[in-house]
Amino acid sequence: MDNKYTTFGLSRKNAGAWIAVFLVLAAVAARIVYYASGGTDGLVFIARFERAFDASPSSTRVSGWWVFFSVVLPALAGVFFALRVILNGRDRLYKTGFSVALGTVFFITRVIWLYMFAEEIKSVWHLVLCIVLYVAAFFIWDLTVNGARIKTKLPAVLVFAVPFAVHLFVLDIPKWSKGFSLFDSLPEISVLLIMASLAVAAVSLEKITGEKIRPRRGDRSDGRLVRSLDPINGVAIYIMPTRNGASTYFRDSVECSRMEEYIRKKRAEGLVGFGTLHVIAAAYVRVISQFPACNRFISGQKIYSRDGEIELALAVKKDMKADSPETIIKVSFSPDDTADDVFRKFNEQVLDAKGTALDSSFDNLAGIINAVPGVLKKFLVWFIKLLDYFGKIPRFLMKLSPFHGSIFITDLGSLGIPPVFHHLYDFGNIPAFIGFGSRRTQTVVGDDGTPVRKKFVDYTIVTDERICDGFYYASAFKSFRRYLNNPEKLDEPPAEVKNDVY
């Protein structure tokens, strides 16, 4: 898929990125040094404010606001901007938007004070023009780095470089030519350095292209917001707000003679313990590689797609006894994984879970939550749900949670019973639940018209119907069945891994 939205970044190999960081940090240092050393321009503003509004009794409060808007706010904006460029400049430059927003507030506040008390801006139209320019600069920067339909960095370059040139050559240099004091000029130098930093960053923006859709604001740590769906998809989420209320139930069976032959072959190749579970898991991984919408999920009334990551959850008993403890494991797969890859990754997790006293990392987490007193536990769960709604649960916790993933599989065949329709969880974001049962024998009519005894495996799939339409699901289910009937196709990676829509 063409990366037609998010096209700009600043990598650490880009010299312009480091120059921009140096300039903005120098601006922060200049402001701090000036005001910490007793710079007086703030006192002039405050005195004029007090005279204008007869506000001398509240001078302490006025001084506090002045320090916040003139020192703290630009300092925070500059430091956050530098950190975001260094840490996220290559793939998530949109995170600098918050810093630029803080800087915009600083510049707007500054120009208002200049108009009201310093008399450097004498016309209200000049004031309005400055404010419009600052707001426009913020939106142009944000739209450029956030992956909007701006195909060129030229608007960002112009909106930062031109004001910087005007400020330097029209305002500052003529003023400094009449008399220059480095210390007294630090506030203006700081402003120039901030403008220069943004201008250098804009000029240095790198156009990054590729098939992979890069992150944007609104994405989650575990998924990318799907933005191109029909309006009915967005409305349906509010009409059917829960997964159980939007569940669809599908039952099917597959004649398993070829599957049994395939399992015997894999075990003969050294994959001890290879079984129906691994075939079903590998088949579903392959389905997602061709039908990526099945790997979507809904959270916070929005539809997200897990690009390139398939997370499967499975309940595992330590021993096949009624009183044996049960744990839940999660395994991450890639869309191009083969049956051998699925078996290997599964076994690593299962053996790790069965070989430890506390079963799995999830049990440790659940044990911590369970130790909290009842009333606080209810609040804690509510707070976790709130964080999950806004996509703010840390990624490492989502990796532990069995309620966040692509699919949950329950192996009821090992218990010797038919599959059940397992409900979806309204907590978390797993959109599908597959259950499969034990083999059963059934008499069917053979190709020559005579009755034949054959073995079948029944399976059920419960899905969230809101993530894609019925035709898409039907096509995916038919593909799933074909892989179960022809499991040898799972020995090779797919010829093509398809990407979800933007």
Buried (B, 14 or more C-beta within 10 A) or exposed (E): EEBEBBBBBBBEEBEBBBBBBBBBBBBBBBBBEBBEEEBEBBEEBBBBBBEEEEEEEBBEEBBEEBEEBBBBBBBBBBBBBBBBBEEBBBBBBBBBBBBBBBBBBBBBBBBBBBBBBBEEBEEEEBBEEBBEBBEEBBBBBBBBBBBBEBEEBEBBBBBBBEBBEEBBEEBBEEEBEEEEEEEBBBBBBBBBBBBBBBBBBBBBBBEBEEEBBBBBBBBBBBBBBBBEBEEEBEEBBEEBEEBEEBBEEBEBBBBBEBBBEBBEBBEEEEBEEBBBBBBBBBBBBBBBBBBBBBBBBBBBEBBBBBBBBBBBBBEBBBEEEEEEEEBBBBBBBBBBBBBBBBBEBBBEBBEEBBEBEEBBBBBEEBEEEEEEEEEEEEEBEEEBEEEBEEBEBEEEBBBBBBBBBBBBBBBBBBEEEBBEEBEBBEBBBBBBBBBBBBBBEEEEEEEEEEEEEEBBBBBBBBBBBBBBEEEEBEBBBEBBBBBBBEBEBBBEBBEEBEBBEB
